[in-house]
Amino acid sequence: MKIKKLPKRAQDLLPFALLLVALLLLMPRSAKFGYEYKKGSIWNYESLVAQFDFPVLKPSDQIREEAEKSLTSVVPYYRYSNDVTNKALKSLQGIDFERSSAMKPAVVTAMTSLMNREIVSDDGVKMDRRNDDPSNQVVIVQRNKKATKMPVSEILKLSDAKARLLSDVSKSYPRVNVDSVLRRYSVYDLIVPNITYDKQTSELAHSESIKSISPTVGFVNKGQLIVSEGEVITAEVAQKLDSYKVEFERSMGSNGPGILVWLGNLLIAIFIVLLLYATVFSVNSALLMEANKIWYIVVMIVLASTASLLVSRYAPFFLYMLPLPALALWMVPFFRNRVVIPVYVVSLIPLLIFANSGVVLFTIFLCSGVFFILAYRYFSKVWQQFLMAFAAFVIMLLVFLAFRMIDMGNGSFFMSILFLFISSCLSVIFFPLTLLFEKLFDLMSDSRLRDLTDTSNTLLRELEKKAPGTYQHSLQVMSMADAAARSIGANALLVRAAALYHDLGKMNNPTCFIENENLLPEDQRHLYHLDLSAEQSAHDIIKHVADGVEIAKAHKLPQIIIDFISTHHGNSRTGYFYSQYLRDGGDPAADAAFRYPGSKPQTKEQVILMLCDTIEAASRTMDTTIPDAFSVFVEKMVSIKVSEGQLDEASISIKELNLVKESLKSYLAQLYHERVAYPAR
């Protein structure tokens, strides 16, 4: 037995090497500004002098305000159409006013004057609604290649133009019902809008106006003092520091000592990988022997690091929306909390180091992720998971508000809160991906294990039908292994599932095994091995391991269950038939025919199954049920396995083995306790 075990093969370290390369490629190429500051605090570092010329950038709020003001100052463009005016006047000339022909000159004169003015529909001109004072509203009207700025009040709406025509004509003929005449000859219908909105020119003017806004408000020369030691950081100083930080990270990444940046990134990546390795080794060193689980952990960290580093580099505004707590939910079905929590912390380290407001984001996602981990078992139903998402959002919000109270964190206040809500929802929405990961990495979740332990499934029903004695043996081993696993904090659910399937191979030849002899007529029992040699009997007994693996693969059982089948006897000998072989004069050294071809147990769960399988079967031969006899019996059976070297490769400590033995002694004592003799009737 080895208390701790390190991977010896290079391929065992391959996942960690992949993580190192991925981190190195993802990390930013620019230098990081090494000062922490905030407006209103004291500059506690040495006086800072500019190492290069840089412009002082305007705050985003100021640029946004100037852009809004520029939009209100941009004038909409309209185009006057001579064709519309000429067509209307030509149509008017062609109207025969009949008995009112004397009015025609006055109508033509008024109409000509009217159509030479700018007319729009009754909807009015398209103006910027932020300018609420109509007296200040103007538009530009282009007529005959000449653009003229004019007040909106001078532009006629269609209804106003008709009223103006009626008024002008009525002045010349006050005693005539002019409105009736104009309607009779459809003169009103000739009045149509003669200016149209030029959207393309207006939008071009808008964009040019925005482009004209300067993003800078000043300039700092190389060697100029930015801030002195002990100085209070005012808004102006903070603006200079923000601008210097932007230029520093940009220039140091492209023109600075690039080799130092790469070297620094390499050292940080090595630190993160070593921290992950040390974390896994300290909380559960047995995981280092399970390649699929290590690959899964590494892929999860690569996903988290990729999201954190790429978003922080290209879209830092959306960092609060990252569903990083989903990483915790993706791991919690397959690992114990004592593994998930430290691994999740390691996955957040790139965010902490390289993102703006990294401390704030790290704390927010750490608290929400740990909540998901601890609450997972209590919110198993689908609708309950959305309650869990809401509770996680509340935790995120409280942490966010706490940091804002001390003036930490960037971005819009309300948008950040919205992004945190989206993050908590996405974390739960992405949870079903665990089903995909379970298949891809051949992992075993608790829900899948529970399905396997359902004794009504087809495979176990077939085992019960073909080999009922073996099935009952498996049930007893399951109960015994469950108690042993709980005594040392091993995965009891995994051991229960493995116990039910460990002897599947006996279905192919059930009567070869004594527990199934009741399937035969009474006079044929104990006859299976009667005419067989010791070697042939051993062969038939040993074959149930290979048969079990074959059956398990045919029914697509998980590899982890198949590993239990192939290791539950290790490479031990079939003791009964080996002894018979020796009694018949066989060579003690030629024991290959009597050894199981399986590998030795690697995990503590596999050790527990091996011991419980052996002890449960052998306990049926005991002829006494006193407590001391159980203690001696268990010690003897375990010592045989230890002396045979069956536990040499297992990741179980001596302390844990002793706890398992005590658990098995107690179990046997409870199983075979004495009962009161009932009186005969």
C-alpha positions in Angstrom: 0.0 0.0 0.0 1.1 3.6 -0.7 -0.3 6.4 1.2 0.3 8.9 -1.6 1.1 8.1 -5.2 2.5 10.4 -7.9 2.0 9.8 -11.6 5.1 8.1 -13.1 4.3 8.1 -16.8 4.7 11.2 -19.0 1.2 10.8 -20.3 -0.1 11.4 -16.8 1.4 14.8 -16.9 0.1 15.6 -20.4 -3.1 17.3 -19.2 -1.1 19.7 -17.0 1.3 20.4 -19.9 -1.7 21.2 -22.1 -3.0 23.6 -19.4 0.4 25.3 -19.2 0.5 25.9 -23.0 -3.1 27.1 -23.1 -2.6 29.6 -20.3 0.6 30.9 -21.9 -1.2 31.5 -25.2 -4.2 33.1 -23.6 -2.4 35.5 -21.3 -2.1 39.1 -22.4 1.0 40.2 -24.3 1.1 43.7 -22.8 2.6 44.7 -19.5 0.2 45.3 -16.6 0.1 48.6 -14.8 1.4 47.8 -11.3 -0.4 50.5 -9.3 -3.8 50.3 -7.5 -5.6 53.6 -7.0 -9.0 55.2 -6.8 -10.3 58.8 -6.8 -10.2 60.4 -3.4 -7.5 58.1 -1.9 -3.9 58.9 -1.1 -1.1 58.0 -3.6 1.0 55.8 -1.3 3.7 54.9 -3.9 6.7 56.9 -4.9 6.2 60.0 -7.1 5.2 58.9 -10.6 6.9 60.6 -13.6 5.8 59.9 -17.2 8.2 57.6 -19.0 6.8 58.7 -22.4 4.5 61.3 -24.0 0.8 60.5 -23.8 -2.5 62.2 -24.3 -4.9 62.8 -21.4 -8.1 60.9 -22.4 -11.5 62.2 -21.7 -13.7 60.1 -19.4 -16.3 58.0 -21.3 -19.1 59.9 -19.6 -17.8 63.2 -20.9 -17.4 61.8 -24.5 -20.9 60.5 -24.3 -22.3 63.8 -23.1 -20.4 65.7 -25.9 -21.8 63.2 -28.5 -25.3 63.8 -27.3 -24.8 67.5 -27.5 -23.4 67.2 -31.0 -26.4 65.3 -32.1 -28.7 68.0 -31.0 -26.7 70.6 -33.0 -26.8 68.6 -36.3 -29.5 70.0 -38.7 -31.7 67.6 -40.7 -31.4 67.9 -44.5 -34.4 68.3 -46.9 -34.4 68.5 -50.7 -36.8 70.9 -52.6 -38.4 69.4 -55.7 -39.0 71.8 -58.7 -40.7 68.9 -60.5 -43.4 68.6 -57.9 -44.1 72.4 -58.0 -44.1 72.6 -61.8 -46.4 69.6 -62.1 -48.9 71.1 -59.7 -48.9 74.5 -61.5 -49.2 72.9 -64.9 -52.2 70.9 -63.8 -53.8 74.0 -62.4 -53.4 75.8 -65.7 -55.3 73.0 -67.4 -58.4 73.3 -65.2 -61.5 74.9 -66.8 -63.1 77.0 -64.0 -66.3 77.4 -66.2 -68.5 80.1 -64.6 -65.8 80.9 -62.1 -63.2 81.5 -64.8 -62.7 85.1 -63.6 -61.2 83.7 -60.4 -58.6 81.6 -62.2 -55.8 84.3 -62.4 -56.1 85.0 -58.7 -56.0 81.2 -57.9 -52.9 80.7 -60.2 -51.1 83.6 -58.6 -51.8 82.4 -55.0 -50.9 78.8 -56.0 -47.6 79.9 -57.6 -46.6 81.9 -54.5 -47.6 79.0 -52.3 -45.8 76.2 -54.1 -42.6 78.2 -54.2 -42.5 77.9 -50.4 -41.4 74.7 -48.6 -44.3 72.3 -47.9 -44.2 69.1 -45.8 -46.9 66.6 -44.8 -48.9 67.1 -41.7 -46.5 64.9 -39.8 -44.0 67.8 -39.9 -40.3 67.8 -40.3 -38.0 65.1 -38.7 -36.4 66.9 -35.8 -34.2 65.7 -32.9 -36.7 65.3 -30.1 -34.1 66.3 -27.4 -34.5 69.9 -28.6 -37.7 70.9 -26.9 -37.7 74.6 -27.9 -39.5 74.9 -31.3 -38.1 78.4 -31.8 -34.5 77.0 -31.9 -35.4 74.2 -34.5 -34.0 74.7 -38.0 -33.5 72.5 -41.0 -31.4 72.8 -44.2 -33.3 72.8 -47.4 -31.3 72.3 -50.6 -32.9 74.0 -53.7 -31.2 74.3 -57.1 -27.8 73.1 -55.7 -28.0 75.7 -52.9 -28.4 74.7 -49.3 -30.2 77.2 -47.0 -30.7 76.9 -43.3 -34.2 78.0 -42.3 -36.4 77.9 -39.2 -38.9 75.1 -39.0 -41.6 77.7 -38.3 -41.3 78.9 -41.9 -42.1 75.5 -43.4 -45.7 74.9 -44.2 -47.6 71.8 -43.3 -50.0 70.5 -45.9 -53.1 71.6 -44.1 -51.7 75.0 -43.4 -50.8 75.4 -47.1 -54.4 74.7 -48.1 -55.7 77.2 -45.5 -53.2 79.8 -46.8 -54.5 79.3 -50.4 -58.0 79.8 -49.3 -57.1 82.9 -47.4 -55.2 84.5 -50.2 -57.9 83.9 -52.8 -60.7 85.0 -50.5 -59.0 88.4 -50.1 -59.6 89.1 -53.8 -63.1 87.7 -53.8 -64.6 88.3 -50.4 -68.2 87.7 -51.5 -67.6 84.4 -53.2 -67.6 81.0 -51.5 -64.0 80.3 -52.5 -63.7 77.1 -50.5 -66.6 75.6 -52.5 -65.0 76.6 -55.8 -61.6 75.2 -54.8 -63.2 71.9 -53.8 -65.4 71.7 -56.9 -62.4 71.9 -59.2 -60.1 69.8 -56.9 -57.5 72.6 -56.5 -56.8 71.5 -53.0 -55.6 68.1 -54.4 -52.9 69.8 -56.4 -51.2 71.0 -53.2 -48.6 68.3 -52.2 -45.4 68.3 -50.2 -42.5 69.6 -52.3 -39.6 68.9 -49.9 -38.4 65.4 -48.8 -36.2 64.3 -46.0 -32.6 63.3 -47.1 -31.8 60.5 -44.6 -28.4 59.6 -46.0 -27.1 63.2 -45.9 -28.5 63.8 -42.4 -26.9 60.6 -41.0 -23.6 61.5 -42.7 -23.8 64.8 -40.9 -24.5 63.1 -37.6 -21.5 60.7 -38.0 -19.2 63.5 -39.1 -20.3 65.5 -36.0 -19.4 62.6 -33.7 -16.1 62.0 -35.4 -15.1 65.6 -34.8 -15.3 65.1 -31.1 -11.8 64.9 -29.7 -11.1 61.9 -27.3 -8.4 63.9 -25.5 -8.4 66.9 -23.2 -4.7 67.6 -22.9 -1.2 66.2 -23.2 1.6 65.0 -20.8 5.2 65.1 -21.9 7.9 62.6 -21.0 9.5 63.5 -17.7 6.5 65.4 -16.4 5.2 64.7 -12.9 1.9 62.9 -12.9 1.3 62.5 -9.1 3.5 63.0 -6.0 3.9 60.6 -3.1 1.2 61.3 -0.5 -0.9 63.4 -2.9 -4.7 63.1 -2.8 -5.9 61.6 -6.1 -8.3 64.2 -7.5 -10.6 63.7 -10.5 -8.0 65.4 -12.7 -5.1 63.3 -11.4 -7.2 60.1 -11.7 -7.9 61.1 -15.3 -4.1 61.4 -16.0 -3.4 58.1 -14.3 -6.1 56.3 -16.3 -4.7 57.7 -19.5 -1.1 56.8 -18.5 -2.3 53.3 -17.7 -3.9 52.8 -21.1 -0.8 54.1 -22.9 1.6 52.1 -20.6 -0.1 48.8 -21.3 -0.3 49.5 -25.0 3.2 50.6 -25.5 4.8 48.1 -23.2 3.1 45.3 -25.1 4.3 46.4 -28.5 7.4 48.5 -27.9 8.5 47.4 -24.5 10.5 44.4 -23.3 8.4 41.6 -24.8 10.7 38.8 -23.6 10.0 39.9 -20.0 6.3 39.8 -20.6 6.5 36.3 -22.0 8.7 35.2 -19.2 6.4 36.7 -16.6 3.4 35.0 -18.2 5.3 31.7 -18.3 6.1 31.9 -14.6 2.5 32.8 -13.7 1.2 29.9 -15.9 3.7 27.5 -14.1 2.5 28.7 -10.8 -1.2 28.1 -11.6 -0.5 24.6 -13.0 1.7 23.7 -10.0 -1.0 25.0 -7.7 -3.6 22.9 -9.4 -1.4 19.8 -9.2 -0.7 20.4 -5.5 -4.4 21.0 -4.9 -5.5 17.8 -6.5 -2.7 15.9 -4.8 -3.5 17.2 -1.4 -7.3 16.8 -1.5 -7.5 13.5 -3.3 -4.2 12.1 -4.7 -6.1 9.1 -6.2 -7.5 11.4 -8.9 -4.0 11.7 -10.4 -4.4 8.0 -11.4 -7.7 8.7 -13.2 -6.8 10.2 -16.5 -10.4 11.0 -17.6 -11.1 13.0 -14.4 -7.8 15.0 -14.7 -8.5 15.7 -18.3 -12.0 16.9 -17.3 -10.6 19.2 -14.6 -8.0 20.7 -17.0 -10.6 21.2 -19.8 -12.9 23.0 -17.3 -10.0 25.3 -16.2 -9.1 26.0 -19.9 -12.7 26.9 -20.6 -12.8 29.3 -17.6 -9.4 30.8 -18.4 -10.3 31.2 -22.1 -13.5 33.1 -21.3 -11.9 35.2 -18.6 -8.8 36.2 -20.6 -10.4 36.8 -24.0 -13.3 38.8 -22.6 -11.0 40.9 -20.4 -8.8 41.6 -23.5 -11.5 42.3 -26.1 -14.7 43.1 -24.3 -14.1 43.9 -20.6 -17.5 45.6 -20.3 -19.1 42.1 -20.4 -16.9 40.5 -17.7 -19.8 40.7 -15.2 -21.9 38.6 -17.6 -19.5 35.6 -17.6 -21.3 32.5 -16.4 -18.2 31.2 -14.5 -20.3 29.7 -11.7 -21.4 27.2 -14.3 -17.9 25.7 -13.9 -18.7 24.7 -10.3 -22.0 23.2 -11.4 -20.3 21.2 -14.1 -17.9 19.7 -11.6 -20.0 19.1 -8.5 -21.9 16.0 -9.9 -18.6 14.1 -10.4 -16.3 15.2 -7.5 -16.6 15.7 -3.8 -16.9 19.3 -2.5 -13.4 19.1 -1.0 -12.1 18.7 -4.6 -14.5 21.1 -6.4 -14.1 24.1 -4.2 -10.2 24.4 -4.4 -10.2 23.5 -8.1 -12.8 26.2 -8.7 -10.7 28.7 -6.9 -7.7 27.9 -9.1 -9.9 28.3 -12.2 -10.6 31.9 -11.1 -7.0 33.0 -10.6 -6.5 34.2 -14.3 -9.5 36.5 -13.8 -8.1 37.8 -10.6 -4.7 38.6 -12.0 -5.4 40.0 -15.5 -8.9 41.5 -15.5 -9.8 45.0 -14.6 -11.6 45.0 -11.2 -10.2 41.5 -10.9 -10.6 41.4 -7.1 -14.2 42.4 -7.4 -15.0 39.8 -10.0 -13.0 37.1 -8.3 -14.9 37.6 -5.0 -18.3 37.8 -6.7 -17.8 34.6 -8.7 -16.1 32.8 -5.8 -19.0 33.5 -3.5 -21.7 32.5 -6.0 -19.8 29.5 -7.2 -19.3 28.1 -3.7 -23.0 28.7 -3.0 -23.8 26.6 -6.1 -21.5 23.9 -4.9 -23.0 23.8 -1.4 -26.7 24.2 -2.5 -26.6 21.7 -5.4 -27.8 18.7 -3.4 -30.8 20.7 -2.1 -32.0 22.0 -5.5 -32.0 18.9 -7.6 -35.3 19.5 -9.4 -35.3 21.6 -12.6 -37.6 24.4 -11.3 -35.6 24.5 -8.0 -32.4 25.2 -9.9 -33.8 28.6 -11.1 -34.5 29.4 -7.4 -30.9 28.6 -6.8 -29.9 30.9 -9.7 -31.9 33.7 -8.1 -30.3 33.1 -4.7 -26.9 33.2 -6.4 -27.8 36.5 -8.0 -28.7 38.0 -4.6 -25.3 36.9 -3.3 -23.6 38.4 -6.3 -25.5 41.6 -5.9 -24.7 42.0 -2.2 -21.0 41.4 -2.9 -21.1 43.9 -5.8 -22.8 46.5 -3.6 -20.3 46.0 -0.9 -17.4 46.8 -3.2 -19.3 49.7 -4.7 -19.7 51.1 -1.2 -15.9 51.3 -1.0 -15.7 52.7 -4.5 -14.3 49.7 -6.3 -15.3 48.3 -9.6 -15.8 49.7 -13.1 -18.6 50.1 -15.5 -22.2 51.2 -15.4 -23.9 50.5 -12.1 -27.2 49.2 -13.4 -25.7 47.4 -16.4 -23.3 45.6 -14.1 -26.3 44.4 -12.0 -28.1 43.3 -15.2 -25.0 41.4 -16.3 -24.7 39.7 -12.9 -28.4 38.5 -13.2 -27.7 37.2 -16.7 -24.6 35.4 -15.4 -26.5 33.6 -12.7 -29.2 32.6 -15.1 -26.7 31.4 -17.8 -24.9 29.3 -15.1 -28.0 27.3 -14.5 -29.1 27.2 -18.2 -25.7 25.7 -19.1 -25.9 23.0 -16.4 -27.4 20.4 -18.7 -24.1 20.3 -20.5 -22.9 18.0 -17.7 -24.8 15.2 -19.6 -22.6 15.8 -22.6 -19.4 16.1 -20.5 -20.4 12.8 -18.7 -20.4 11.0 -22.1 -17.3 12.7 -23.5 -15.1 12.1 -20.5 -16.7 8.8 -19.4 -17.5 10.3 -16.0 -20.0 9.0 -13.4 -22.5 11.4 -11.8 -24.5 10.5 -8.8 -27.7 10.5 -10.8 -26.2 8.0 -13.2 -25.0 5.9 -10.3 -28.5 5.9 -8.8 -29.9 4.6 -12.1 -27.3 1.8 -12.1 -28.3 0.8 -8.5 -32.0 0.4 -9.5 -32.4 -3.3 -9.1 -35.4 -3.3 -11.5 -33.2 -2.6 -14.6 -33.0 -5.2 -17.3 -29.5 -6.4 -16.7 -29.9 -7.0 -12.9 -33.2 -8.7 -13.5 -31.4 -11.0 -16.0 -28.7 -11.7 -13.3 -31.4 -12.5 -10.7 -33.1 -14.9 -13.1 -30.0 -16.7 -14.4 -27.9 -16.7 -11.3 -30.1 -16.0 -8.2 -27.5 -17.0 -5.7 -24.9 -14.7 -7.3 -27.5 -11.9 -7.2 -28.2 -12.4 -3.5 -24.4 -12.5 -2.9 -24.1 -9.2 -4.8 -26.8 -7.6 -2.7 -25.0 -8.6 0.5 -21.7 -7.3 -0.8 -23.4 -4.0 -1.7 -24.7 -3.5 1.8 -21.4 -4.5 3.3 -19.4 -2.3 0.9 -21.7 0.7 1.6 -21.0 0.6 5.3 -17.2 0.2 4.7 -17.1 3.1 2.2 -19.0 5.4 4.6 -16.5 4.6 7.4 -13.6 6.3 5.5 -15.5 8.8 3.4 -15.2 6.9 0.1 -17.8 7.1 -2.7 -20.4 4.9 -1.2 -22.8 5.2 -4.2 -20.1 4.1 -6.6 -19.2 1.1 -4.5 -22.9 0.1 -4.3 -23.2 0.2 -8.1 -20.0 -1.7 -8.6 -21.0 -4.4 -6.1 -24.2 -5.1 -8.0 -22.3 -5.7 -11.2 -19.0 -7.2 -10.1 -20.1 -10.8 -10.7 -22.0 -10.4 -14.0 -19.9 -12.9 -15.7 -21.3 -15.7 -13.6 -24.5 -15.5 -15.7 -22.7 -17.3 -18.5 -22.1 -20.4 -16.4 -24.0 -20.0 -13.2 -23.9 -23.6 -12.0 -20.1 -23.5 -11.9 -20.5 -21.5 -8.7 -21.7 -23.1 -5.5 -24.1 -20.2 -4.6 -26.2 -21.1 -7.8 -26.3 -24.9 -7.3 -30.0 -24.7 -6.3 -30.7 -24.2 -10.0 -29.9 -28.0 -10.4 -31.9 -31.0 -9.2 -30.8 -32.0 -5.7 -29.1 -35.2 -6.8 -26.9 -33.2 -9.3 -25.6 -30.6 -6.9 -21.8 -30.5 -6.2 -21.2 -32.4 -9.4 -20.0 -29.7 -11.7 -16.4 -29.9 -10.7 -16.4 -33.6 -9.8 -14.9 -34.8 -13.1 -12.8 -31.8 -13.9 -9.1 -31.3 -13.2 -8.0 -28.5 -10.8 -6.7 -26.5 -13.8 -10.0 -26.8 -15.7 -12.1 -25.9 -12.6 -9.9 -22.9 -12.0 -10.2 -21.9 -15.7 -14.0 -22.0 -15.5 -14.0 -20.0 -12.2 -11.6 -17.4 -13.4 -13.4 -17.0 -16.7 -16.3 -15.1 -15.0 -14.1 -12.0 -14.8 -13.5 -11.8 -18.6 -17.2 -12.8 -19.2 -18.3 -10.0 -16.8 -16.2 -7.4 -18.7 -17.6 -8.6 -22.0 -21.2 -8.5 -20.7 -20.7 -5.0 -19.2 -19.3 -3.7 -22.5 -22.1 -5.2 -24.5 -24.6 -3.4 -22.2 -22.6 -0.1 -22.4 -21.8 0.1 -18.7 -19.4 2.9 -17.7 -15.7 2.1 -17.8 -15.4 2.8 -14.1 -17.8 -0.1 -13.4 -15.9 -2.3 -15.8 -12.7 -1.5 -13.9 -14.3 -2.8 -10.7 -15.2 -6.1 -12.5 -11.6 -6.6 -13.7 -10.0 -5.7 -10.3 -12.3 -7.3 -7.7 -10.1 -10.4 -7.7 -6.9 -8.6 -8.6 -4.3 -11.2 -9.7 -4.9 -13.5 -6.8 -5.1 -17.3 -7.0 -8.2 -19.5 -6.8 -7.1 -20.9 -3.4 -9.3 -24.0 -3.3 -8.4 -25.4 -6.6 -4.7 -24.4 -6.3 -4.6 -26.4 -3.0 -6.2 -29.3 -4.8 -3.6 -29.0 -7.5 -0.8 -29.1 -4.9 -2.3 -32.1 -3.2 -2.3 -33.9 -6.5 1.5 -33.3 -6.8 1.5 -30.1 -8.9 4.4 -27.7 -9.1 4.0 -24.8 -6.7 5.8 -22.4 -9.1 3.4 -23.3 -12.0 0.5 -21.3 -10.6 -0.3 -19.1 -13.7 -3.4 -21.3 -14.5 -4.8 -20.5 -11.1 -4.3 -16.7 -11.1 -6.9 -14.2 -12.2 -5.7 -12.1 -15.1 -7.1 -8.8 -13.7 -5.1 -5.9 -12.4 -4.7 -5.0 -8.8 -7.1 -2.4 -7.2 -6.0 1.2 -7.7 -8.6 3.1 -5.7 -9.9 2.7 -2.2 -13.4 1.9 -3.6 -11.9 -1.0 -5.5 -10.1 -2.2 -2.4 -13.4 -2.1 -0.5 -15.2 -4.2 -3.1 -12.4 -6.8 -3.2 -12.4 -7.2 0.6 -16.2 -7.3 0.9 -16.5 -9.8 -1.9 -14.0 -12.1 -0.3 -15.3 -11.7 3.3 -19.0 -12.1 2.4 -18.3 -15.3 0.5 -16.0 -16.8 3.1 -18.2 -15.7 6.0 -20.8 -18.3 5.0 -18.3 -21.1 6.0 -18.0 -19.8 9.6 -19.2 -22.2 12.3 -19.5 -19.7 15.1 -21.1 -16.3 15.6 -19.3 -14.9 18.6 -18.0 -11.3 18.2 -14.3 -12.3 18.7 -14.6 -14.8 15.9 -15.7 -12.1 13.4 -12.7 -9.9 14.5 -10.2 -12.8 14.0 -11.9 -13.7 10.7 -11.8 -10.2 9.2 -8.2 -9.7 10.3 -7.2 -13.0 8.7 -8.9 -12.3 5.4 -7.5 -8.8 5.0 -4.0 -10.0 6.0 -4.1 -12.6 3.3 -4.9 -9.9 0.7 -2.1 -7.7 2.0 0.5 -10.5 2.1 -0.4 -11.5 -1.5 0.4 -7.9 -2.5 -3.1 -7.2 -3.8 -3.3 -3.8 -2.1 0.2 -2.7 -3.1 -1.0 -0.3 -5.8 -4.0 1.0 -4.0 -4.4 4.6 -2.8 -5.7 3.6 0.6 -3.8 4.4 3.8 -3.2 2.1 6.7 -5.5 4.2 8.9 -8.3 3.9 6.3 -7.7 0.1 6.0 -8.1 -0.2 9.8 -11.4 1.7 9.7 -12.6 -0.5 6.9 -11.8 -3.6 9.0 -13.6 -2.3 12.0 -16.6 -1.5 9.9 -16.7 -5.1 8.4 -16.4 -6.7 11.8 -19.3 -4.6 13.1 -21.4 -5.5 10.0 -20.8 -9.2 10.3 -21.6 -9.1 14.0 -25.0 -7.4 13.2 -25.7 -9.7 10.3 -25.1 -13.0 12.2 -26.3 -11.9 15.7 -27.9 -14.6 17.8 -31.7 -14.8 17.9 -34.2 -16.0 20.5 -35.3 -19.6 19.9 -39.0 -19.7 19.3 -40.9 -22.5 21.2 -42.1 -25.4 19.1 -45.9 -25.8 18.8 
